[in-house]
Amino acid sequence: MRYSTCVSIAEEGPAEMAKALRTALKKSDYAELRLDYLEPEDVPKMLKKAGTMLGHCICTLRPRIEGGRFPGTEKERRDILADISRYKPYLVDVEYDTIRKSPALRRRLGRKVLVSWHDFKGTPQTGMLRRRLRAMSAYSTHVKMVCTAKKPADSSRMLALYSDAGRTKLVAFAMGEQGKMSRLLCLYLGSPFTYVYVSRPTALGQFGLKEIGRYIA
Ligand SMILES: O=C1C[C@@](O)(C(=O)O)C[C@@H](O)[C@@H]1O
């Protein structure tokens, strides 16, 4: 079995992001473009630059309220998300709250959506996590749940979710130093990939691409 990585790229200009993307895809199956790090008007420029590489890209436009940098309004963000999906990337990352509240956006997005949810403060109890997984799976076959581990058992609760995933392609792990190993173990439990960085981490506890290579058997 080969395990896949997704290099998270958070550069602040389209030229830099495109360069980082070319480098990342030499060594990684997937890359995440953190398009919220760009000026909104540069997003289409970046998507054009990415060209056929987009088939390996997860496009993310995270709002500030969910830990991202997108500066505009929710309406502007939803319009850009719908535009991004027209370029047909591998997946468009859309937050659970966004997709749940916007049937209009659901109609405009293709089927290739990664429904995501983050908890930057902690890790809820198992019952809540399971209910959330079920609710998220109603919107896509690709679901991502990322919490913050304060102690090792928090990571274990995230990893236990794989036994409830069924046909859902689940990416679930915990951020933070206490969660670091869950980023590796999720691969062995069925996660389609794990997030890594090349130049600088986009989240706490992320492995570097080279570093994780030393752990993967
Ligand atoms: O959701 C995720 C996962 C992540 O937060 C991480 O912890 O590696 C990094 C983000 O860029 C990405 O959108």
The ligand as a MOL file (V3000), in Angstrom:
LIG
                    3D

  0  0  0     0  0            999 V3000
M  V30 BEGIN CTAB
M  V30 COUNTS 13 13 0 0 0
M  V30 BEGIN ATOM
M  V30 1 O -8.0890 21.4920 7.1380 0
M  V30 2 C -6.9020 21.5010 6.9150 0
M  V30 3 C -5.9710 20.7130 7.7030 0
M  V30 4 C -4.9630 21.6170 8.3760 0
M  V30 5 O -5.6290 22.4400 9.3140 0
M  V30 6 C -3.9740 20.7480 9.1610 0
M  V30 7 O -4.1870 20.6630 10.3670 0
M  V30 8 O -3.0560 20.1830 8.5720 0
M  V30 9 C -4.2640 22.4800 7.3280 0
M  V30 10 C -5.2650 23.3010 6.5270 0
M  V30 11 O -4.5900 24.0490 5.5400 0
M  V30 12 C -6.2740 22.3800 5.8800 0
M  V30 13 O -7.2700 23.1160 5.2250 0
M  V30 END ATOM
M  V30 BEGIN BOND
M  V30 1 2 1 2
M  V30 2 1 2 3
M  V30 3 1 2 12
M  V30 4 1 3 4
M  V30 5 1 4 5
M  V30 6 1 4 6
M  V30 7 1 4 9
M  V30 8 2 6 7
M  V30 9 1 6 8
M  V30 10 1 9 10
M  V30 11 1 10 11
M  V30 12 1 10 12
M  V30 13 1 12 13
M  V30 END BOND
M  V30 END CTAB
M  END
